[in-house]
Amino acid sequence: MVLTYSRNRHEVPLVLDNINKKILPANQRTDLKPIYSFNGEGMWLQSKKKLGKKVGSSSRIRLWTDLKKRMQKELL
């Protein structure tokens, strides 16, 4: 699993990976295959067309929900 980051939807996201220490744009990481993605707004299952199909809320991912709760608690 890797983390991707972009400032807006129109940018190619950067890939942060604990195995490959170089931070590269996703289009330069041909070794990766997107399966699903999630953020605070939802969860998407990737398709071959590169556009994900929304499959629900990111609240379905227990570890993600737990992390958000811990961060909220620590920021208060």
N, C-alpha and C positions, 0 to 999 in steps of 0.2 A: 504494500500500500504506500502511496506517495501523497503528498499534499501539493495542490496547485493553487496559485494565486494570480489574480488579475485585478486591476483597478476597475475595469468595466467589461461588459460582455463582448465588446468588439476587439479586445486585445487578445493576443495569444497568451495563455497563462504561463507563468514560470513554474517549473517543477522543482520541489524540494524533496530530496530523497536521502534517506540515511545510509544507503549503500553507495550511490554515486554522489560524491561530494560536490560536483559541479552543478551550479544552478543554471539550467538551460531552459529555453522556451520549449513548450510541449511539442511543437512541430519538429524539433531536433532530437526528440527522444523516441526514436522508432522502435525501441525495445519494449515500450509500454503499450498496453492495450486497455483502453477504458472499458470498465464493466458497469460501474454505477458511480454516481456522484451525489453529494448532498451538501446543503448549507442550511442556514437558519430558515430559509423559506420552503424547502422541500427536498425530495429525493427523486432522482431520475435514473432510469435504466437506459444505458446507452444502446443505440442502434447502429447498424452499419452505415447509415446516412450521416453519422456524427451528431445528430440532434437527438438529445435524450427525450424519452417519454416520461412525463411525471407519473410516478407510481405511488405517491403519498407524501406524508409529512416526515420530516427528519426526526420527529419525536419517536418514530418507530425504532430508532437506533438507540438502544439503552445506554451504551457507553457515551454517546454524543450528548444525550440528555443529562446524564450524570455529570459530565464535564461542565456543561453550561450551568447547572445548579451550583457546583463547587465554585465556579468563577463568580457567579452572582453573590454568593455568600461571602467570598473573600474581598469583593470590591465594596461591600457595604460597611 
